Amino acid sequence: MKIPLLDLGSQLAPLREEIIAAVTCVIDSTTYIQGPEVVSLEKEIAEYCGVNNATGVSSGTDALLVALMAIKIGAGDRVLTTPYSFFATMGVILRCGALPVFADIDPVSFNIDPVAMREVLEADTDRTIKAVIPVHLYGQCADMDAILAIAQEYDIAVIEDAAQAIGAEYPDSKGEWHKSGSMGLAGCYSFFPSKNLGGIGDGGMVVSIDSEFGESLKMLRNHGAKPKYFHAIIGGNFRLDPIQATVLRIKLKHLEKWHHARRENAATYNRLFAKTSLLDEKRVKTPVAIYEKASNESEFDRNHHIYNQYVITVENRDALIEFLRSKEIGCEIYYPLCLHEQKCLEGLMEKPRLPRAERAARSTIALPIYPELTTVMQEYVVEQIVAFYQL
């Protein structure tokens, strides 16, 4: 049985005619830069996320970059973040002329550990750390109560990297639920095709509860101009394509249904693995939805985890990947090398020792979790993993 890691074709099929018609309308309008589709998507995303404003940009990477530019991160500054994320999280810091500094991860959620974060800030006696970028990895929010409290204590901005987590929800200490991206100064999303809300190319969005900050983002994405040809600040060309916006508007209507299907698929995997001996033998560890227990019966459909990826921790990882691929089962490593281990940092900073992140990078694997995945497919995946460990 052939099971891809992600099957975008099965998602496209029922939407194909609607998408083609919408894209054709954009083409016929001849409004190819910005325009009403981008404005409408921004309003819809802002409403979905529970924020005042949203700014469409050219990618999730540029969402992070323009957010850092808006708070004037530059040479001599440092930005605290996780070592276990996609390169863009660190790359934007370097592109601003600043340097990253890392705090180790929580071994259960894989998100930045607030305790480790505090230790890093306490050691920053020169107060060069100006911001923190927590990443809501794999579709589950980081511990934002703790992160926001620490950030406030040290007077640093919080820029949420929610690239994998649009719609994921976090229960604060008062029992109130918040969408990812709505809790810090800014929340940054990616519309890369593999995301739960993915376009047909690159795209991104920055959301904020701060309207003045939002206006500065809109200037920065358009070369810092307001009005046209008058540049009070230096920005860049970070505009969201209207063709991407019109496709995303169609897909946004289905996002909650897709989130639900991914959660159901995760629950199915969990049940299937629980029927094996792999968990007791500690050969496989399934992901933990940390905030699931915070939901009561009236909140059963909360997006405590949206499973952009279903990531398991395994024994003998590399051999398992080779075996699964031989059985035509798609799988992937997110991420095989931590950010602090990347060659591009050589000569810029001393490499810290971050054992929990390094352990995750060497022992985790993502399995297919897309909404259209069937139970039969999932049974086959688990059966093959069991067969591998019985060899």
Steps between C-alpha positions, in 0.01 A plus 500: 500500500642840401444769762654844440606726785262762360238471225405847379313352205232349722444841661491678165252272324175626662617864487654498154220664304444770762872576518541519122200733473633728777851511351350578159313794652826639640668459162210668319498788750861589402558598865810295556657684795312530830136570423165397652578129538798576724299752705213254544733217605668728755162585654395134509827382656486778760147398595594131509797566727322750725731795431465859383696478178679273258759572234545268205861441397693296248593204722513375856869589502425857400229515766766440764746733330265795471388455863862525615557800273197671654656482847835616358704190573849558364874476548604447861164352595427139583172313469415204721339201332485122481776293340243251368313657211515568127796715394284809434455553874873566532565624147292815543694593813827477310359694204421788737866507602422362844606174657286213632531366851339168585313345790450124507162340436243323712543129421125433490368784283828569313428871554733745672532434874413810707734387779790482257389829349521671840849359557618649170353840584652498847839442342451796264647758736560751219132480400571444131199271458224718358234247399394137527357286221316200646405244235169315522653185359303237308170678577507528880548827686801563719439581869400860435397595856852433622666646191299823510564545873875459456505728195315770693742469790797553266318753279548312174258460210332167425470408131311171464619268225166335429594381152380147579221596735231725352187433703676315782366610838661561837317501838636769729507480879151653516356226280459729199602365159714699258593434139866465417646828384258711704692506828830673424567827324477316170410159365658373178337241274617311194274397214754261351304226321568235767347708780148433632402817315724484194501697179610403151839660559665716763307735725487622857321723748586705807222563752502731800273649762697826467350710219795743484740207467279360226521825304878493518494145359293614203754772427797267538358238260478769229849655512408715802279723285200701621371654283638352180852622414549657846722284720520591868661165582698234314293193423496236231281329244310256720154518343257207492394396151122543439485159330625344824251709697199386296598132536556540873158664543340190351705264715445701820133398493609136537780547751311401815378182330857416402627571853236263637596226254867529593415473871287194426785343304739569787259333742479199268879469490511525878244219536679280248839545664346436845391156379860405427787432737709783353402760758569274798830395347582872451579443135239756399371806682190670358444878515326651801223757459587695813194722510240235421416450867424871534193452279169429667205317345366818342841566342566155352582647161774736619811511286733406784723352229447526124762240401670669209731207565449179699847444641604189690822434687649166406788262552736440207343788307703503179457129436125532563476778241679289241265208576182711475609652171564152364133432581396822316402676822583868500689634800730788579742633761408840647784594562820294457738776614431758769538867419799548730678220311465660156824577318400860424545587869864396506712795606199705609440348841603217726292188452292440815420157633126439472455129564121476486479668161790292369334181624174593325682570174649151505200296610179641351305425184181645351230266370219582253221693677317690223117524532418257219709220652284191558496265797611216274806703401582575862464134593749412228748762624488367856512138384819572308661677794419198718644272231824701496557454870427129474778445244 
